[in-house]
Amino acid sequence: MSFDKTVEALIKEAQARGEFDDLPGKGKPLDLTEYFNSPEDVRVAQAMLKNAGMVPVEIELLQEIAALKEALAVTSDETEKDKIRKSLKEKQLQFSLLIERHKR
């Protein structure tokens, strides 16, 4: 069996098991405008990072900011809230500085 046929068979088996039923954006068209508006070398670098299981620093910071905001929302201890707020401000500053550097 050829590689294409093997891959096609694996996809059909996964579909039959329902592995694609709950994917985000199901039934909606993909918006690839931003992807194709970025330079090819950037797209290649991002694909390599993604395939290696790595994410850009900016994305890591955004994830950390979101986690801190979530922790802030569920924490009732004021001392802990102050610590979280301080960390949140630091992460937001780091993110802003990174974005400013990219603009230059």
Secondary structure, DSSP 8 states (H G I E B T S, - for coil): --HHHHHHHHHHHHHHHTTTTT-TTTTS----HHHHHS-HHHHHHHHHHHHTT---HHHHHHHHHHHHHHHHHH---HHHHHHHHHHHHHHHHHHHHHHHHHH-
